[in-house]
């Protein structure tokens, strides 16, 4: 398991190289067509997602 610091270092390296990063759970939910249901307990995140896909 990675420590918090190791994770942050990886994130910063990815940003420096313009490499996109994602949460695999979100990616799997999107490909399975259930992302809106997964985000439903988080209304603000759901609204951001809906705004992104409709623009």
C-alpha positions as CSV (number, residue, x, y, z in Angstrom):
1,X,0.0,0.0,0.0
2,X,1.2,3.5,-0.8
3,X,1.6,6.1,1.9
4,X,-0.2,9.4,1.5
5,X,3.1,11.1,0.6
6,X,3.9,8.5,-2.1
7,X,0.5,9.0,-3.6
8,X,0.9,12.8,-3.7
9,X,4.3,12.4,-5.3
10,X,2.8,10.3,-8.1
11,X,-0.1,12.8,-8.6
12,X,2.4,15.7,-8.9
13,X,4.5,13.7,-11.3
14,X,1.5,12.9,-13.5
15,X,0.4,16.6,-13.4
16,X,3.9,17.7,-14.4
17,X,3.9,15.4,-17.4
18,X,0.2,16.2,-18.3
19,X,-0.7,12.5,-17.8
20,X,-4.4,12.1,-16.9
21,X,-5.2,10.2,-13.7
22,X,-8.5,8.7,-12.6
23,X,-10.2,6.7,-9.9
24,X,-10.8,3.3,-11.3
25,X,-14.1,3.0,-9.4
26,X,-15.4,6.1,-11.2
27,X,-14.1,4.8,-14.6
28,X,-15.8,1.4,-14.1
29,X,-19.1,3.1,-13.0
30,X,-19.0,5.2,-16.1
31,X,-18.4,2.2,-18.4
32,X,-21.1,0.2,-16.7
33,X,-23.6,3.1,-17.1
34,X,-24.2,3.5,-13.4
35,X,-22.2,6.6,-12.6
36,X,-25.2,8.9,-12.1
37,X,-26.6,6.3,-9.6
38,X,-23.2,6.1,-7.9
39,X,-23.0,9.9,-7.6
40,X,-26.6,10.3,-6.3
41,X,-25.6,10.5,-2.6
42,X,-23.3,13.4,-3.6
43,X,-25.7,16.0,-5.2
44,X,-22.9,18.5,-5.9
45,X,-20.7,16.0,-7.7
46,X,-23.7,14.7,-9.6
47,X,-24.6,18.2,-10.8
48,X,-21.0,18.8,-11.9
49,X,-21.0,15.5,-13.8
50,X,-24.3,16.4,-15.5
51,X,-23.0,19.9,-16.4
52,X,-19.9,18.3,-18.0
53,X,-21.7,15.8,-20.1
54,X,-24.2,18.3,-21.4
55,X,-21.7,20.9,-22.4
